[in-house]
Amino acid sequence: GGHLNCLSELVEKTGGKIEMEKLPVGDPTLSAKEIIGNESQERMGLLVPEKDIDRIRQIAERERAPFYVVGETTGDMRLTFQQADGKMPIDMEMEDFFGKSPKTVMSDATVEETYTSPDYDENNLKTYIENVLRLEAVACKDWLTNKVDRSVTGKVARQQCQGEIQLPLSDCGAVALDYRGYAGVATSIGHAPQVALIDPAAGSVVAIAEALTNIVLAPLKDGLQSVSLSANWMWPCRNEGEDARLYKAVEACSDFACDLGINIPTGKDSLSMTQKYGDDKVFSPGTVIISAAAEVKNIRKIVSPALAYIKGTYVYYVDFSFDALRLGGSAFLQTLGKVGDEAPTVSDSEYFKNAFAAVQELVNRGLIIAGHDISAGGMVTAMLEMCFSNPQGGLDARLDKIRHSDLIKILFAENPGVLIQVKHHHLVEKILNDYGIGFAIVARPIEERRLIIEKGEFKQEFDID
């Protein structure tokens, strides 16, 4: 909608007068309609007090950003676009733009989809791990990060690549606010399209949870309250059952964010994710991609996922889901050609807030040496990724302290959680207990370049390299 859309929304509550000769126009042959409605990009309208115009102009000149004062509010609830000759191509009541919008009514029916889970055998663990690591969603992304400049501006404090080998493993990115201080802004993303196939509400919750477990290892200025989210919806609407699924997904997204006390002020949508081939249709899985952003107190204290080979340290599993381990929607089941019938979720929002606060305290007190979120590929993938980025050391993972008999679920379930490497484990356990958070020691660093997995009588070793 160009200038008309932007400027009309700015003066929606007051009315305004726009002087068209003050708009930047590069072609004098453009008609009034073309000037008002053209969608030239990289333009932004601002509503500012008159007393601040000179200050804003100075800032714009300093930053070499073109700046134009094109009109003013009037208080008469009319919008006018006036040419230099006095003619007004637009002279309308604000109510004509905003006051009588018809309400959209959508009707749909719920369609129950049934998915199944396969049989599996822990004796095939090596094959399972190899197949999961080959999935594009899990595999190394250095084919992408190695061909681009990842540190434009000189203020990039945390980019994708970590460790001595510089593999793209960062859970979050961060930029400094200036060249001298240590304050910054961290960003992360989360999504769970396969979980949403089973349960669209759980898909939204897990997407938010993943974005937050990706950013929790940065020392946020005000903890969880520092975070703002953006939701990007991609859905094959106008197909039977999909509008109903979208409604459930959006409702769950809103409810979970409200329960956590964080906002979703922005987002985008692409609701025509359907492709036709002859008489057939292909639906894109309904997906919400959550982007999280928050101010960071000290960019130097952001925890890296690169495991440090330090004797006397331990790797802890910290549970964020407060739910049973479930394989539904996991990368593991995808390698077996299945979706699963049970979706992971966060069953207690208050517990999630406490888990977030507990890890934030550990980060702020410098008690975490390395840390990584559990998401695509499950716990075993998180362990391997922590080992991959440095050329020495491995992990001895003894999983008996996780009270679950199914080793495959322990290793491959994608319930929200984090792994943290710590040294002062008694103090760490006290803090986690004070917050009422579920945790378990799951591994310790070893000198050998191997991942050893043990539970009960089961034991298997894997060459990390």
C-alpha positions in Angstrom: 0.0 0.0 0.0 3.0 2.3 0.1 2.7 5.9 1.5 -1.1 5.5 1.8 -1.0 2.5 4.0 1.9 3.7 6.1 0.9 7.3 6.7 -2.8 6.6 7.2 -2.1 4.1 10.0 0.2 6.6 11.7 -2.6 9.2 11.9 -5.5 6.8 12.4 -6.5 8.3 15.8 -6.2 12.0 14.8 -6.3 12.6 11.1 -3.5 14.2 9.2 -2.4 16.3 6.2 0.3 15.0 3.9 2.1 17.5 1.6 2.9 15.5 -1.5 5.7 17.8 -2.8 7.7 16.9 0.3 7.7 13.2 -0.5 10.9 11.9 -2.1 10.1 11.4 -5.8 12.8 10.4 -8.4 10.6 10.5 -11.5 8.7 13.8 -12.1 6.3 12.0 -14.5 4.7 9.9 -11.8 1.0 10.5 -11.3 -0.5 11.3 -7.9 -1.8 7.7 -7.7 1.6 6.3 -8.3 3.3 8.6 -5.8 0.7 7.8 -3.1 0.5 4.0 -3.7 3.9 2.9 -4.9 5.5 0.3 -2.7 9.1 1.6 -2.7 11.0 -0.4 -0.1 13.3 0.7 2.7 11.0 3.5 3.8 9.6 4.0 7.3 7.1 6.6 8.6 7.5 8.1 12.0 5.1 10.2 14.2 7.2 12.5 16.3 6.7 15.7 18.4 7.5 18.9 16.6 10.0 19.9 19.2 12.2 16.9 18.4 12.4 17.3 14.6 15.8 19.1 14.7 17.3 16.5 16.9 16.0 13.7 14.7 17.3 15.5 11.6 20.8 15.7 13.2 20.7 11.9 14.0 19.6 11.2 10.4 22.4 13.3 8.9 24.9 11.7 11.2 23.8 8.2 10.1 23.4 9.4 6.4 19.7 8.4 6.4 17.5 10.5 4.2 14.9 12.3 6.3 11.8 14.2 5.2 9.1 16.0 7.1 6.0 15.4 5.0 3.0 16.4 7.0 1.3 16.8 10.4 -1.5 15.5 12.5 -4.7 17.6 12.4 -7.2 16.3 15.0 -10.1 16.6 12.5 -10.2 12.8 11.7 -9.6 13.4 8.0 -6.7 12.2 5.9 -5.7 14.5 3.0 -2.9 14.2 0.4 -2.4 17.7 -1.0 -0.4 18.6 -4.1 1.7 21.7 -4.6 -1.1 23.3 -6.7 -3.6 22.8 -3.9 -5.4 19.8 -5.4 -6.2 17.0 -3.0 -6.2 13.5 -4.7 -7.3 12.1 -1.3 -9.6 13.9 1.2 -11.5 11.3 3.2 -12.7 10.6 6.7 -10.5 8.3 8.8 -13.6 6.2 9.4 -13.7 5.5 5.6 -10.3 3.7 6.0 -10.6 2.0 9.4 -14.1 2.3 10.8 -16.2 -0.2 8.9 -14.0 -3.1 8.2 -16.1 -6.3 7.8 -15.3 -9.1 10.1 -13.9 -12.3 8.5 -15.7 -15.4 9.5 -13.9 -18.7 8.9 -15.6 -22.1 9.2 -13.8 -25.4 9.2 -14.1 -29.0 10.6 -11.5 -30.8 12.7 -9.9 -33.7 10.9 -8.3 -36.3 13.1 -5.0 -37.6 11.7 -3.6 -40.9 12.9 0.1 -41.5 13.0 2.0 -44.5 14.3 5.2 -45.3 16.0 7.6 -48.0 14.8 9.3 -50.8 16.7 13.0 -50.2 17.5 15.9 -52.1 19.1 18.6 -50.5 21.2 21.1 -52.9 19.7 20.8 -50.9 16.5 21.9 -47.7 18.2 24.9 -47.1 16.0 22.8 -47.2 12.9 20.2 -45.0 14.4 22.8 -42.3 15.4 24.4 -42.4 11.9 21.0 -42.0 10.2 19.9 -39.1 12.4 23.2 -37.2 11.9 22.7 -37.5 8.1 19.4 -35.7 8.2 19.6 -32.2 6.7 17.8 -30.8 9.8 20.5 -32.2 12.1 23.6 -32.4 9.9 26.4 -29.9 9.9 25.6 -26.6 8.2 29.2 -25.6 7.4 28.3 -25.8 3.7 26.3 -22.6 4.3 28.3 -20.8 7.0 31.6 -21.3 5.2 30.6 -19.3 2.1 29.3 -16.1 3.8 30.8 -13.2 5.8 29.4 -13.8 9.3 30.8 -10.7 11.1 29.7 -7.6 9.3 29.9 -4.3 11.3 32.6 -5.4 13.7 30.1 -5.8 16.5 29.2 -9.5 16.1 29.9 -11.0 19.5 28.6 -14.6 18.9 28.3 -16.1 15.4 27.5 -19.6 14.3 30.9 -21.2 14.5 32.3 -22.4 17.8 35.3 -24.3 19.2 38.8 -24.9 17.8 37.4 -26.6 14.7 34.9 -23.7 14.2 31.7 -25.8 13.5 28.4 -23.9 13.3 26.9 -25.0 16.6 25.8 -21.8 18.4 22.4 -21.9 20.0 22.1 -18.1 19.6 23.7 -15.2 17.9 24.7 -11.9 19.6 25.8 -8.5 18.6 27.4 -5.8 20.8 25.4 -2.5 21.2 28.6 -0.5 20.6 32.4 -0.8 20.2 33.3 -0.2 23.8 30.8 -1.7 26.2 29.8 -5.3 26.9 26.0 -5.0 26.5 24.5 -6.6 23.5 21.4 -8.3 21.9 21.0 -12.0 21.5 18.7 -13.8 19.0 17.6 -17.4 18.5 15.0 -19.4 16.7 12.8 -22.4 17.3 10.4 -24.6 15.3 8.8 -28.0 15.5 6.8 -28.8 12.3 6.8 -32.5 12.8 5.5 -32.2 16.4 2.7 -29.9 15.0 1.6 -32.7 12.6 0.7 -34.8 15.7 -0.6 -31.9 17.8 -0.6 -28.3 16.5 -0.8 -26.9 20.0 2.2 -28.9 21.1 4.1 -27.8 18.0 3.6 -24.1 19.0 4.7 -24.7 22.6 7.8 -26.7 21.6 8.7 -24.0 19.0 8.7 -21.3 21.7 10.5 -23.6 24.2 13.2 -24.3 21.6 13.8 -20.6 20.9 14.0 -20.0 24.7 16.3 -22.9 25.5 18.5 -21.6 22.6 18.9 -18.2 24.3 18.9 -19.3 27.9 22.7 -19.7 28.0 23.2 -16.0 27.4 23.1 -13.7 30.5 19.9 -11.8 29.8 19.5 -8.4 31.4 16.2 -9.2 33.0 16.0 -12.9 32.6 12.9 -14.2 30.8 11.3 -10.8 31.0 14.0 -9.5 28.6 12.7 -11.7 25.8 10.4 -10.6 22.9 9.2 -13.1 20.3 8.3 -13.0 16.6 6.0 -15.6 15.1 6.3 -16.5 11.4 3.3 -18.7 10.4 3.4 -21.0 7.4 0.3 -23.0 6.9 -1.7 -24.7 4.0 -5.0 -22.9 4.8 -8.3 -23.3 3.0 -7.9 -27.1 3.0 -10.2 -29.2 5.2 -9.0 -29.3 8.7 -6.0 -27.0 8.3 -7.8 -23.8 9.4 -8.9 -25.6 12.6 -5.4 -26.8 13.2 -4.0 -23.3 12.7 -6.5 -21.9 15.2 -5.4 -24.4 17.8 -1.7 -23.6 17.1 -2.2 -19.9 17.4 -4.3 -20.2 20.5 -1.6 -22.4 22.2 1.1 -20.0 21.1 -0.7 -17.1 22.7 -1.6 -19.0 25.8 2.0 -20.2 26.4 3.5 -16.8 25.8 1.0 -15.2 28.2 1.7 -17.8 30.8 5.4 -17.1 30.5 4.8 -13.4 30.7 6.6 -12.6 27.4 5.2 -10.8 24.3 4.8 -11.6 20.6 4.6 -8.0 19.1 5.3 -9.0 15.6 5.4 -11.7 13.0 4.4 -12.7 9.4 2.3 -15.3 7.7 2.2 -17.3 4.5 -1.1 -19.1 4.6 -1.1 -20.6 1.1 1.4 -23.3 1.5 -0.3 -25.7 -0.9 1.2 -26.8 -4.2 -0.9 -28.4 -7.0 0.4 -31.0 -9.4 -2.3 -31.9 -11.9 -5.2 -33.3 -9.8 -3.0 -33.7 -6.7 -2.2 -31.4 -3.9 0.9 -31.3 -1.7 0.5 -29.6 1.7 3.5 -28.0 3.5 3.4 -29.1 7.2 1.8 -26.3 9.3 4.7 -24.5 10.9 5.4 -21.6 13.2 9.0 -20.3 13.4 9.6 -18.4 16.6 12.4 -15.8 16.8 13.5 -14.7 20.2 15.5 -11.5 21.0 16.7 -10.1 24.3 19.2 -7.7 25.7 22.4 -9.3 27.1 24.2 -7.9 30.1 27.7 -9.1 29.2 28.4 -10.6 25.8 31.6 -12.2 27.1 29.6 -14.5 29.4 27.5 -16.2 26.7 28.1 -19.9 27.2 29.6 -21.9 24.3 28.4 -25.4 23.3 32.0 -26.5 22.8 32.9 -29.1 25.5 36.0 -28.4 27.5 38.2 -31.3 28.5 38.6 -30.4 32.2 39.0 -33.2 34.8 36.5 -33.1 37.6 33.7 -31.6 35.6 30.3 -33.2 34.8 27.6 -32.8 32.2 24.1 -32.4 33.6 20.8 -32.8 31.9 18.3 -30.1 32.9 14.7 -30.8 32.1 12.5 -27.9 30.8 9.4 -29.9 29.7 8.1 -31.5 33.0 6.7 -34.2 30.8 7.3 -37.8 29.9 9.9 -38.4 27.2 8.2 -38.8 23.8 9.6 -39.6 20.4 6.7 -38.1 18.4 7.9 -35.6 15.8 11.6 -36.5 16.4 14.4 -36.7 13.9 14.8 -40.3 15.0 11.3 -41.3 13.9 11.8 -39.3 10.6 14.7 -41.6 9.7 12.4 -44.5 10.2 9.7 -43.0 8.0 7.3 -42.3 10.9 5.9 -39.3 12.6 4.9 -40.9 15.9 1.7 -40.8 18.0 2.8 -38.9 21.1 4.0 -35.3 20.9 6.4 -33.8 23.4 5.3 -30.5 25.1 5.8 -28.4 28.1 3.2 -29.5 30.6 3.8 -26.8 33.2 4.5 -23.2 32.2 5.5 -22.2 35.8 8.0 -25.0 35.9 9.5 -23.8 32.6 9.9 -20.3 34.0 11.7 -21.6 37.0 14.0 -23.8 34.9 14.8 -20.8 32.8 15.5 -18.7 35.9 17.7 -21.4 37.4 19.9 -21.7 34.3 20.1 -17.9 34.1 21.4 -17.8 37.6 24.0 -20.5 36.8 25.1 -18.5 33.8 25.3 -15.2 35.7 27.4 -16.8 38.4 29.8 -18.2 35.9 29.1 -21.8 36.9 28.5 -23.2 33.4 31.6 -24.1 31.4 29.7 -25.3 28.3 26.1 -25.8 27.4 23.8 -26.9 24.6 20.1 -27.2 24.0 18.4 -30.5 23.3 16.3 -30.3 20.1 16.7 -31.9 16.7 18.3 -35.3 17.2 17.8 -35.5 20.9 20.3 -35.7 23.8 22.7 -38.0 22.0 23.1 -35.4 19.2 23.6 -32.6 21.7 26.3 -34.6 23.4 28.1 -35.4 20.1 27.8 -31.7 18.9 29.5 -30.6 22.2 32.4 -33.0 21.4 32.7 -32.3 17.6 33.9 -28.7 17.9 37.2 -29.4 19.7 39.8 -31.9 18.5 40.4 -33.6 21.8 38.3 -35.4 24.5 35.1 -37.3 24.6 32.2 -38.2 26.9 31.4 -41.1 29.2 27.6 -41.0 29.3 26.2 -43.1 32.2 22.4 -42.7 32.0 21.3 -44.8 35.0 20.3 -41.6 36.9 17.6 -40.8 34.3 14.6 -42.8 35.6 13.4 -44.1 32.4 13.9 -47.7 31.1 13.8 -46.9 27.4 17.3 -45.9 26.3 16.2 -44.9 22.8 13.7 -42.4 24.3 16.4 -41.0 26.6 18.8 -40.5 23.7 16.4 -39.4 20.9 13.4 -37.7 22.5 13.2 -34.0 21.7 11.6 -32.8 24.9 12.8 -29.2 25.7 15.9 -29.3 27.9 19.6 -28.4 28.1 22.9 -30.0 28.7 25.4 -28.1 30.9 29.0 -28.8 31.7 29.9 -27.7 35.3 32.7 -28.0 37.8 31.2 -27.0 41.2 28.5 -29.6 40.9 27.4 -29.5 44.6 26.6 -25.7 44.3 24.9 -26.3 40.9 22.7 -29.0 42.4 21.8 -26.8 45.3 20.7 -24.0 43.0 18.7 -26.4 40.8 17.0 -28.0 43.8 16.2 -24.5 45.2 14.3 -23.8 42.0 12.6 -27.2 42.1 14.1 -28.3 38.7 14.5 -31.9 37.5 18.1 -32.7 36.6 20.6 -35.6 36.4 24.3 -36.1 35.9 24.5 -37.8 32.5 28.2 -37.7 31.5 31.7 -36.8 32.3 34.5 -35.6 30.0 37.2 -38.2 29.2 40.5 -38.1 27.5 39.7 -40.6 24.8 38.0 -39.3 21.6 35.0 -41.5 22.1 31.4 -41.3 23.2 30.6 -44.1 25.6 26.9 -44.8 26.4 26.0 -46.9 29.3 22.7 -47.8 31.0 22.2 -50.9 33.1 23.9 -53.8 31.3 23.9 -51.9 28.0 27.3 -50.4 26.9 28.4 -49.2 23.5 31.3 -47.0 22.4 31.4 -44.6 19.4 34.4 -43.0 17.6 33.6 -39.3 17.7 35.8 -38.5 14.7 
